[in-house]
Amino acid sequence: MKTKTVDSVAVICATEKLTVPEIGKWSKLISPLIDAEVEKYNLQKNGPWIFISFGRDGNIATKCKVDFCLPIKNCTGYKGALKIMTLAPFCCAYIEYKGNMSAKMLGGLGYDPLVQSIRESGKKFTGESREVYTKWISNRSKDNEFEIQFGII
């Protein structure tokens, strides 16, 4: 099991309470809105998209809080429609995932092995999980690359 502490970072974000299947649909709506705010207010991107979930319990029908975040610089004085916040340092177990977003692939090669290794290590989940998208093509692309992170203590 790989672990690390992710540094704090300022982000522009939107928050919604969603089920797992709704996250992809919502991201298609909110990502262009966040990109438009970044352009309109001359903000500087400072890293890849981060989707943060709070309270995911393994049941895809459970609604949980999701923050759609884009790291930014020079956000002082931002007065737009979205919120700016600083993500705290984040201690996590993680796995680098490459592939499509099918439940079979994502679960079998991404989430499931990571959850199992955390449980076997005796670490406890904090309730926060993140997906950090370093390369995104489409839901069906086998060339997507992102990191799945679970907060641990």
TIRO-2110 file (N, C-alpha, C; in Angstrom, 1 decimal):
// TIRO-2110
0.9, -1.2, 0.0, N, 1, A
0.0, 0.0, 0.0, CA, 1, A
0.9, 1.2, 0.0, C, 1, A
0.7, 2.1, -1.0, N, 2, A
1.4, 3.4, -1.0, CA, 2, A
0.7, 4.4, -0.2, C, 2, A
1.4, 5.2, 0.5, N, 3, A
0.9, 6.3, 1.3, CA, 3, A
1.7, 7.6, 1.1, C, 3, A
1.0, 8.7, 1.3, N, 4, A
1.7, 10.0, 1.2, CA, 4, A
0.8, 11.1, 1.9, C, 4, A
1.4, 12.2, 2.1, N, 5, A
0.7, 13.4, 2.6, CA, 5, A
0.7, 14.4, 1.4, C, 5, A
-0.5, 14.8, 0.9, N, 6, A
-0.6, 15.7, -0.1, CA, 6, A
-0.6, 17.1, 0.5, C, 6, A
0.1, 18.0, -0.1, N, 7, A
0.2, 19.4, 0.4, CA, 7, A
-1.1, 20.2, 0.2, C, 7, A
-1.3, 21.2, 1.0, N, 8, A
-2.4, 22.0, 0.9, CA, 8, A
-2.4, 22.8, -0.4, C, 8, A
-3.5, 23.2, -0.9, N, 9, A
-3.6, 23.9, -2.2, CA, 9, A
-4.9, 24.7, -2.2, C, 9, A
-4.8, 25.9, -2.8, N, 10, A
-6.0, 26.7, -3.0, CA, 10, A
-6.8, 26.2, -4.2, C, 10, A
-8.1, 26.1, -4.1, N, 11, A
-8.9, 25.6, -5.2, CA, 11, A
-10.1, 26.5, -5.4, C, 11, A
-10.7, 26.5, -6.6, N, 12, A
-12.0, 27.0, -6.9, CA, 12, A
-12.9, 25.8, -7.0, C, 12, A
-14.1, 25.9, -6.4, N, 13, A
-14.8, 24.6, -6.3, CA, 13, A
-16.3, 24.9, -6.3, C, 13, A
-17.0, 23.8, -6.6, N, 14, A
-18.5, 23.7, -6.5, CA, 14, A
-18.8, 22.5, -5.7, C, 14, A
-19.8, 22.5, -4.9, N, 15, A
-20.2, 21.4, -4.0, CA, 15, A
-21.6, 20.9, -4.3, C, 15, A
-21.8, 19.6, -4.3, N, 16, A
-23.2, 19.1, -4.5, CA, 16, A
-23.3, 17.8, -3.7, C, 16, A
-24.5, 17.4, -3.3, N, 17, A
-24.7, 16.1, -2.7, CA, 17, A
-25.2, 15.1, -3.7, C, 17, A
-24.4, 14.0, -4.0, N, 18, A
-24.7, 13.2, -5.1, CA, 18, A
-24.5, 11.7, -4.8, C, 18, A
-25.1, 10.9, -5.6, N, 19, A
-24.7, 9.4, -5.6, CA, 19, A
-23.5, 9.2, -6.5, C, 19, A
-22.9, 8.1, -6.4, N, 20, A
-21.7, 7.8, -7.3, CA, 20, A
-22.1, 8.0, -8.8, C, 20, A
-23.2, 7.4, -9.2, N, 21, A
-23.5, 7.5, -10.7, CA, 21, A
-23.8, 8.9, -11.1, C, 21, A
-24.2, 9.8, -10.2, N, 22, A
-24.5, 11.2, -10.6, CA, 22, A
-23.2, 12.0, -10.7, C, 22, A
-22.1, 11.6, -10.1, N, 23, A
-20.9, 12.4, -10.1, CA, 23, A
-20.4, 12.7, -11.5, C, 23, A
-20.3, 11.7, -12.4, N, 24, A
-19.9, 11.9, -13.8, CA, 24, A
-20.8, 12.8, -14.5, C, 24, A
-22.1, 12.7, -14.4, N, 25, A
-23.0, 13.6, -15.0, CA, 25, A
-22.9, 15.0, -14.6, C, 25, A
-22.7, 15.2, -13.2, N, 26, A
-22.6, 16.5, -12.7, CA, 26, A
-21.2, 17.2, -13.1, C, 26, A
-20.2, 16.3, -13.2, N, 27, A
-18.9, 16.9, -13.6, CA, 27, A
-18.9, 17.5, -15.0, C, 27, A
-19.7, 16.9, -15.9, N, 28, A
-19.8, 17.4, -17.2, CA, 28, A
-20.5, 18.8, -17.2, C, 28, A
-21.3, 19.1, -16.2, N, 29, A
-22.0, 20.3, -16.1, CA, 29, A
-21.2, 21.4, -15.4, C, 29, A
-20.5, 21.0, -14.3, N, 30, A
-19.8, 22.0, -13.5, CA, 30, A
-18.4, 22.3, -14.0, C, 30, A
-17.7, 21.4, -14.6, N, 31, A
-16.4, 21.6, -15.1, CA, 31, A
-16.3, 22.8, -16.0, C, 31, A
-17.2, 22.9, -17.0, N, 32, A
-17.1, 24.1, -17.9, CA, 32, A
-17.5, 25.4, -17.2, C, 32, A
-18.3, 25.3, -16.1, N, 33, A
-18.6, 26.6, -15.4, CA, 33, A
-17.4, 27.0, -14.6, C, 33, A
-16.7, 26.1, -14.0, N, 34, A
-15.5, 26.4, -13.2, CA, 34, A
-14.4, 27.0, -14.2, C, 34, A
-14.2, 26.3, -15.4, N, 35, A
-13.3, 26.8, -16.3, CA, 35, A
-13.6, 28.2, -16.8, C, 35, A
-14.9, 28.5, -17.0, N, 36, A
-15.3, 29.9, -17.4, CA, 36, A
-15.0, 30.9, -16.3, C, 36, A
-15.2, 30.5, -15.0, N, 37, A
-14.8, 31.4, -13.9, CA, 37, A
-13.3, 31.7, -13.9, C, 37, A
-12.5, 30.6, -14.1, N, 38, A
-11.1, 30.8, -14.1, CA, 38, A
-10.7, 31.8, -15.2, C, 38, A
-11.3, 31.6, -16.4, N, 39, A
-11.0, 32.5, -17.5, CA, 39, A
-11.5, 34.0, -17.2, C, 39, A
-12.7, 34.1, -16.8, N, 40, A
-13.3, 35.4, -16.6, CA, 40, A
-12.6, 36.2, -15.5, C, 40, A
-12.1, 35.6, -14.5, N, 41, A
-11.4, 36.3, -13.4, CA, 41, A
-9.9, 36.2, -13.5, C, 41, A
-9.4, 35.7, -14.6, N, 42, A
-8.0, 35.6, -14.8, CA, 42, A
-7.2, 34.9, -13.8, C, 42, A
-7.8, 33.8, -13.3, N, 43, A
-7.1, 32.9, -12.3, CA, 43, A
-6.1, 32.0, -13.1, C, 43, A
-5.1, 31.5, -12.4, N, 44, A
-4.1, 30.7, -13.0, CA, 44, A
-4.3, 29.2, -12.4, C, 44, A
-4.5, 28.3, -13.3, N, 45, A
-4.6, 26.9, -12.9, CA, 45, A
-3.3, 26.4, -12.3, C, 45, A
-3.4, 25.6, -11.3, N, 46, A
-2.2, 25.2, -10.5, CA, 46, A
-2.2, 23.7, -10.2, C, 46, A
-2.7, 22.9, -11.2, N, 47, A
-2.7, 21.5, -11.0, CA, 47, A
-4.0, 20.8, -11.6, C, 47, A
-4.0, 19.5, -11.5, N, 48, A
-5.2, 18.8, -12.1, CA, 48, A
-6.4, 18.8, -11.3, C, 48, A
-7.6, 18.5, -11.9, N, 49, A
-8.9, 18.5, -11.3, CA, 49, A
-8.8, 17.5, -10.1, C, 49, A
-9.5, 17.8, -9.0, N, 50, A
-9.6, 17.0, -7.8, CA, 50, A
-11.1, 16.9, -7.5, C, 50, A
-11.6, 15.7, -7.5, N, 51, A
-13.0, 15.4, -7.0, CA, 51, A
-12.9, 14.8, -5.6, C, 51, A
-13.5, 15.5, -4.7, N, 52, A
-13.4, 15.1, -3.3, CA, 52, A
-14.8, 14.6, -2.8, C, 52, A
-14.8, 13.4, -2.3, N, 53, A
-16.1, 12.9, -1.7, CA, 53, A
-15.9, 12.7, -0.2, C, 53, A
-17.0, 13.0, 0.5, N, 54, A
-17.1, 12.8, 1.9, CA, 54, A
-18.2, 11.8, 2.3, C, 54, A
-17.8, 10.8, 3.0, N, 55, A
-18.8, 9.8, 3.5, CA, 55, A
-19.2, 8.7, 2.5, C, 55, A
-18.4, 8.5, 1.5, N, 56, A
-18.7, 7.3, 0.6, CA, 56, A
-18.6, 6.1, 1.4, C, 56, A
-19.6, 5.2, 1.2, N, 57, A
-19.7, 4.0, 2.1, CA, 57, A
-19.6, 2.7, 1.2, C, 57, A
-19.3, 2.8, 0.0, N, 58, A
-19.3, 1.6, -0.9, CA, 58, A
-20.6, 1.3, -1.6, C, 58, A
-21.7, 1.9, -1.1, N, 59, A
-23.0, 1.8, -1.8, CA, 59, A
-23.2, 2.9, -2.8, C, 59, A
-23.3, 2.6, -4.1, N, 60, A
-23.3, 3.7, -5.1, CA, 60, A
-24.6, 4.5, -5.0, C, 60, A
-25.6, 4.1, -4.3, N, 61, A
-26.8, 4.8, -4.2, CA, 61, A
-26.8, 5.8, -3.0, C, 61, A
-25.8, 5.7, -2.1, N, 62, A
-25.8, 6.7, -1.0, CA, 62, A
-25.3, 8.0, -1.5, C, 62, A
-26.1, 9.1, -1.1, N, 63, A
-25.7, 10.4, -1.5, CA, 63, A
-24.6, 10.9, -0.5, C, 63, A
-23.6, 11.5, -1.1, N, 64, A
-22.5, 12.1, -0.2, CA, 64, A
-22.1, 13.4, -0.8, C, 64, A
-21.5, 14.2, 0.0, N, 65, A
-21.0, 15.5, -0.4, CA, 65, A
-19.8, 15.4, -1.3, C, 65, A
-19.8, 16.1, -2.5, N, 66, A
-18.8, 16.0, -3.4, CA, 66, A
-18.3, 17.4, -3.8, C, 66, A
-17.0, 17.7, -3.6, N, 67, A
-16.4, 19.0, -4.1, CA, 67, A
-15.7, 18.8, -5.4, C, 67, A
-16.1, 19.5, -6.4, N, 68, A
-15.4, 19.5, -7.7, CA, 68, A
-14.4, 20.7, -7.6, C, 68, A
-13.1, 20.4, -7.6, N, 69, A
-12.1, 21.4, -7.3, CA, 69, A
-11.1, 21.5, -8.4, C, 69, A
-10.7, 22.7, -8.7, N, 70, A
-9.6, 23.0, -9.6, CA, 70, A
-8.5, 23.8, -8.9, C, 70, A
-7.3, 23.3, -8.7, N, 71, A
-6.3, 24.1, -8.0, CA, 71, A
-6.0, 25.4, -8.8, C, 71, A
-5.8, 26.5, -8.1, N, 72, A
-5.6, 27.8, -8.7, CA, 72, A
-4.6, 28.6, -7.9, C, 72, A
-4.0, 29.6, -8.6, N, 73, A
-3.2, 30.6, -8.0, CA, 73, A
-3.8, 32.0, -8.2, C, 73, A
-3.3, 33.0, -7.6, N, 74, A
-3.8, 34.4, -7.7, CA, 74, A
-5.3, 34.5, -7.6, C, 74, A
-5.8, 34.0, -6.5, N, 75, A
-7.3, 34.0, -6.3, CA, 75, A
-7.7, 35.2, -5.3, C, 75, A
-6.7, 36.0, -4.9, N, 76, A
-7.1, 37.1, -4.0, CA, 76, A
-8.0, 38.0, -4.7, C, 76, A
-9.1, 38.4, -4.0, N, 77, A
-10.0, 39.3, -4.6, CA, 77, A
-11.1, 38.7, -5.5, C, 77, A
-11.1, 37.4, -5.6, N, 78, A
-12.1, 36.7, -6.5, CA, 78, A
-13.5, 37.0, -5.9, C, 78, A
-14.4, 37.4, -6.8, N, 79, A
-15.7, 37.8, -6.4, CA, 79, A
-16.8, 37.1, -7.3, C, 79, A
-16.4, 35.9, -7.8, N, 80, A
-17.3, 35.2, -8.7, CA, 80, A
-18.4, 34.4, -8.0, C, 80, A
-19.0, 33.6, -8.7, N, 81, A
-20.2, 32.8, -8.3, CA, 81, A
-19.8, 31.5, -7.5, C, 81, A
-18.6, 31.1, -7.6, N, 82, A
-18.2, 29.9, -6.9, CA, 82, A
-17.3, 30.2, -5.7, C, 82, A
-16.9, 29.2, -4.9, N, 83, A
-16.2, 29.4, -3.7, CA, 83, A
-14.7, 29.1, -3.9, C, 83, A
-13.9, 29.8, -3.2, N, 84, A
-12.4, 29.6, -3.1, CA, 84, A
-12.2, 29.0, -1.8, C, 84, A
-11.4, 28.0, -1.7, N, 85, A
-11.0, 27.4, -0.4, CA, 85, A
-9.6, 26.8, -0.5, C, 85, A
-9.0, 26.6, 0.7, N, 86, A
-7.7, 26.0, 0.7, CA, 86, A
-7.9, 24.6, 1.3, C, 86, A
-7.5, 23.6, 0.5, N, 87, A
-7.6, 22.2, 1.0, CA, 87, A
-6.4, 22.0, 2.0, C, 87, A
-6.8, 21.4, 3.1, N, 88, A
-5.8, 21.1, 4.1, CA, 88, A
-4.8, 20.0, 3.6, C, 88, A
-3.6, 19.8, 4.2, N, 89, A
-2.8, 18.7, 3.9, CA, 89, A
-3.6, 17.4, 4.1, C, 89, A
-3.3, 16.4, 3.3, N, 90, A
-4.2, 15.2, 3.3, CA, 90, A
-3.3, 14.0, 3.3, C, 90, A
-3.4, 13.2, 4.4, N, 91, A
-2.7, 12.0, 4.6, CA, 91, A
-3.5, 10.9, 4.0, C, 91, A
-3.0, 10.1, 3.0, N, 92, A
-3.8, 9.2, 2.3, CA, 92, A
-3.0, 7.9, 1.9, C, 92, A
-3.8, 6.9, 1.6, N, 93, A
-3.3, 5.7, 0.8, CA, 93, A
-3.8, 5.9, -0.6, C, 93, A
-3.0, 5.5, -1.6, N, 94, A
-3.4, 5.8, -2.9, CA, 94, A
-3.0, 4.7, -3.9, C, 94, A
-3.7, 4.8, -5.0, N, 95, A
-3.3, 3.9, -6.1, CA, 95, A
-3.4, 4.7, -7.4, C, 95, A
-2.5, 4.5, -8.3, N, 96, A
-2.6, 5.1, -9.6, CA, 96, A
-3.4, 4.2, -10.6, C, 96, A
-4.4, 4.8, -11.1, N, 97, A
-5.3, 4.1, -12.0, CA, 97, A
-5.2, 4.5, -13.4, C, 97, A
-5.2, 3.6, -14.3, N, 98, A
-5.2, 3.9, -15.8, CA, 98, A
-6.3, 3.0, -16.4, C, 98, A
-7.3, 3.7, -17.0, N, 99, A
-8.3, 2.9, -17.7, CA, 99, A
-9.7, 3.6, -17.7, C, 99, A
-10.7, 2.8, -18.1, N, 100, A
-12.0, 3.4, -18.3, CA, 100, A
-12.7, 3.5, -17.0, C, 100, A
-13.9, 4.1, -17.0, N, 101, A
-14.7, 4.3, -15.8, CA, 101, A
-15.8, 3.2, -15.6, C, 101, A
-15.7, 2.1, -16.3, N, 102, A
-16.7, 1.0, -16.0, CA, 102, A
-16.5, 0.6, -14.6, C, 102, A
-17.7, 0.2, -14.0, N, 103, A
-17.6, -0.3, -12.6, CA, 103, A
-16.7, -1.5, -12.4, C, 103, A
-16.7, -2.4, -13.4, N, 104, A
-15.9, -3.6, -13.3, CA, 104, A
-14.4, -3.2, -13.3, C, 104, A
-14.0, -2.4, -14.2, N, 105, A
-12.6, -2.0, -14.3, CA, 105, A
-12.2, -1.1, -13.1, C, 105, A
-12.9, -0.1, -12.9, N, 106, A
-12.6, 0.9, -11.8, CA, 106, A
-12.6, 0.2, -10.4, C, 106, A
-13.6, -0.7, -10.2, N, 107, A
-13.6, -1.4, -8.9, CA, 107, A
-12.5, -2.4, -8.8, C, 107, A
-12.4, -3.2, -9.8, N, 108, A
-11.5, -4.4, -9.8, CA, 108, A
-10.0, -4.0, -9.8, C, 108, A
-9.7, -2.9, -10.5, N, 109, A
-8.3, -2.5, -10.6, CA, 109, A
-8.0, -1.2, -9.8, C, 109, A
-9.0, -0.5, -9.3, N, 110, A
-8.8, 0.7, -8.6, CA, 110, A
-9.2, 0.7, -7.1, C, 110, A
-10.5, 0.9, -7.0, N, 111, A
-11.0, 1.1, -5.6, CA, 111, A
-10.9, -0.2, -4.8, C, 111, A
-11.3, -1.3, -5.3, N, 112, A
-11.3, -2.6, -4.5, CA, 112, A
-10.0, -2.9, -3.9, C, 112, A
-8.9, -3.0, -4.7, N, 113, A
-7.6, -3.4, -4.1, CA, 113, A
-7.1, -2.3, -3.1, C, 113, A
-7.4, -1.0, -3.3, N, 114, A
-7.0, 0.0, -2.4, CA, 114, A
-7.7, -0.2, -1.1, C, 114, A
-9.0, -0.3, -1.1, N, 115, A
-9.8, -0.5, 0.1, CA, 115, A
-9.3, -1.7, 0.9, C, 115, A
-9.1, -2.8, 0.2, N, 116, A
-8.6, -4.1, 0.8, CA, 116, A
-7.3, -3.9, 1.5, C, 116, A
-6.3, -3.2, 0.8, N, 117, A
-5.0, -3.0, 1.4, CA, 117, A
-5.1, -2.1, 2.6, C, 117, A
-6.0, -1.1, 2.6, N, 118, A
-6.1, -0.2, 3.8, CA, 118, A
-6.7, -1.0, 5.0, C, 118, A
-7.7, -1.8, 4.7, N, 119, A
-8.3, -2.7, 5.8, CA, 119, A
-7.2, -3.6, 6.3, C, 119, A
-6.4, -4.3, 5.5, N, 120, A
-5.4, -5.2, 5.9, CA, 120, A
-4.3, -4.5, 6.7, C, 120, A
-4.1, -3.3, 6.4, N, 121, A
-3.0, -2.6, 7.1, CA, 121, A
-3.4, -2.2, 8.6, C, 121, A
-4.7, -2.2, 8.8, N, 122, A
-5.2, -1.8, 10.2, CA, 122, A
-5.4, -0.3, 10.3, C, 122, A
-5.1, 0.5, 9.2, N, 123, A
-5.4, 1.9, 9.2, CA, 123, A
-6.9, 2.2, 9.2, C, 123, A
-7.3, 3.3, 9.6, N, 124, A
-8.7, 3.7, 9.6, CA, 124, A
-9.0, 4.8, 8.5, C, 124, A
-10.1, 4.7, 7.9, N, 125, A
-10.6, 5.6, 6.9, CA, 125, A
-11.0, 6.9, 7.6, C, 125, A
-10.7, 8.1, 7.0, N, 126, A
-11.2, 9.4, 7.6, CA, 126, A
-12.5, 9.7, 7.1, C, 126, A
-13.0, 9.1, 6.0, N, 127, A
-14.3, 9.5, 5.4, CA, 127, A
-14.1, 10.4, 4.2, C, 127, A
-12.9, 10.8, 3.9, N, 128, A
-12.6, 11.7, 2.8, CA, 128, A
-11.9, 10.8, 1.7, C, 128, A
-12.3, 10.9, 0.5, N, 129, A
-11.6, 10.3, -0.6, CA, 129, A
-11.5, 11.3, -1.8, C, 129, A
-10.5, 11.1, -2.6, N, 130, A
-10.2, 12.0, -3.7, CA, 130, A
-9.9, 11.2, -5.0, C, 130, A
-10.2, 11.8, -6.1, N, 131, A
-9.8, 11.4, -7.4, CA, 131, A
-9.0, 12.6, -8.0, C, 131, A
-7.8, 12.4, -8.4, N, 132, A
-7.0, 13.5, -8.9, CA, 132, A
-6.7, 13.1, -10.4, C, 132, A
-7.3, 13.8, -11.3, N, 133, A
-7.3, 13.5, -12.7, CA, 133, A
-6.1, 14.1, -13.4, C, 133, A
-5.0, 13.3, -13.7, N, 134, A
-3.9, 13.8, -14.4, CA, 134, A
-4.0, 13.7, -15.9, C, 134, A
-4.9, 12.8, -16.4, N, 135, A
-5.1, 12.7, -17.8, CA, 135, A
-6.5, 12.2, -18.0, C, 135, A
-7.4, 13.0, -18.6, N, 136, A
-8.8, 12.6, -18.9, CA, 136, A
-9.1, 12.7, -20.3, C, 136, A
-9.7, 11.6, -20.9, N, 137, A
-10.1, 11.6, -22.3, CA, 137, A
-11.6, 11.5, -22.4, C, 137, A
-12.1, 10.4, -21.8, N, 138, A
-13.6, 10.2, -21.8, CA, 138, A
-13.9, 9.0, -20.8, C, 138, A
-15.1, 8.8, -20.5, N, 139, A
-15.5, 7.7, -19.6, CA, 139, A
-15.0, 6.3, -20.2, C, 139, A
-15.1, 6.2, -21.4, N, 140, A
-14.8, 4.9, -22.1, CA, 140, A
-13.3, 4.7, -22.4, C, 140, A
-12.5, 5.7, -22.3, N, 141, A
-11.1, 5.6, -22.7, CA, 141, A
-10.3, 4.8, -21.7, C, 141, A
-9.5, 3.9, -22.3, N, 142, A
-8.6, 3.1, -21.5, CA, 142, A
-7.3, 3.9, -21.2, C, 142, A
-7.2, 5.1, -21.7, N, 143, A
-6.0, 5.9, -21.5, CA, 143, A
-6.2, 7.0, -20.4, C, 143, A
-7.3, 7.0, -19.8, N, 144, A
-7.5, 8.0, -18.6, CA, 144, A
-6.4, 7.6, -17.6, C, 144, A
-5.9, 8.6, -16.9, N, 145, A
-5.0, 8.4, -15.8, CA, 145, A
-5.4, 9.3, -14.6, C, 145, A
-5.6, 8.7, -13.4, N, 146, A
-5.8, 9.4, -12.2, CA, 146, A
-5.5, 8.6, -11.0, C, 146, A
-5.3, 9.4, -9.9, N, 147, A
-5.0, 8.8, -8.6, CA, 147, A
-6.2, 8.7, -7.8, C, 147, A
-6.5, 7.5, -7.2, N, 148, A
-7.5, 7.3, -6.2, CA, 148, A
-6.9, 7.4, -4.8, C, 148, A
-7.4, 8.3, -4.0, N, 149, A
-6.8, 8.5, -2.7, CA, 149, A
-7.9, 8.4, -1.6, C, 149, A
-7.6, 7.6, -0.5, N, 150, A
-8.4, 7.6, 0.7, CA, 150, A
-7.7, 8.1, 1.9, C, 150, A
-8.3, 9.1, 2.5, N, 151, A
-7.8, 9.6, 3.8, CA, 151, A
-7.6, 8.5, 4.8, C, 151, A
-6.5, 8.4, 5.5, N, 152, A
-6.3, 7.4, 6.5, CA, 152, A
-5.7, 8.0, 7.8, C, 152, A
-5.9, 7.4, 8.9, N, 153, A
-5.2, 7.7, 10.1, CA, 153, A
-4.7, 6.5, 10.8, C, 153, A
END
